Amino acid sequence: MIVPGDISSAAFWLVAGAIVPGSDLLIQNIGVNPTRTGVLDVLQQMGANITQTNLREVAGGTPWQTCGSVIARCRLVRLGLI
């Protein structure tokens, strides 16, 4: 059984990966349920290079949870409205 990591705990690393020059960050096995991915939406609206890969449904609650990997690569970002 895979218990997905909490995306809110990964948020700081994802922001760093999006803004630190030369970054290419991969975070695996985090929950990417659409109700929890607001940080990804905001980063993408700001122009960050965020990619979700290896998406799959895993046990861990009812209903099953969407789990996957998120890649954050450095790109110039613009100010965003949250």
N, C-alpha and C positions, 0 to 999 in steps of 0.2 A: 504494500500500500504506500502510495506517495502522498505526503502531506505538503501541499504547496507552501512556499515561503510567502510571507506577507509583503505585498508590493509597497506598502507604506514604509517598511523598513529599508527597502531598496531605493526609495525615492531620492535620498541624498546622493547615493552613488550614481544614479541615473542622471541627475542634474550635473554632477561633476563630470561624468563622461560626455555630456553634451557641450560643456563649455571649456574644458581644459584642452589646450592645443595638443594634438597628437593622440588623443584618447581613442580607444577602440575597446569598449567595455562590454562583456557578455555576462549576464546574470541568468542562471539556469533555474528551472523548477520554481518559478514564482507564480502566484495566482494572478491571472489576467482576466478575471470575470469582468464583463463590461460595466458592472456597477462599482468596480473598485479601481478602474484605470484612469481616473481623472488626471493624475499626474502625467500620464503619457499623452493625453489629449492636449493639456496645456503646453507641454514641451513641444509637441508637433505644431501647435498653433504659433509658437514662437520661432518656428523654423528649424528646430532640432532634428537631427537625423536619428530617428528611433525606428527600429524594426522588431517585429514580433515573429518568432520562429518556433517550430516544434510544438505547435498548439495541439492540445489533446485534453480529453475529459478524464479526470481522475476521481477516485473515491475520496471522500473527506467531508461529506455532508449530503444533505438532500436539498436540492438536486446535486448531481455531481458537479465538481468545480472544474473550470477551465484553467489549465496549467500550461506554461510554456517558458520560452527563453526570450529575453529582451536584450537587444544590442543597442548601445548608445555610442554614437561616433561624434567626434567634435565637428561642429559647424558653427559659424557665426549665428547667434540668435538675436532676436529683437525683443524689445519689451512686450509683455503681454498683459492682458487684463484678466484677472482671475475672478 
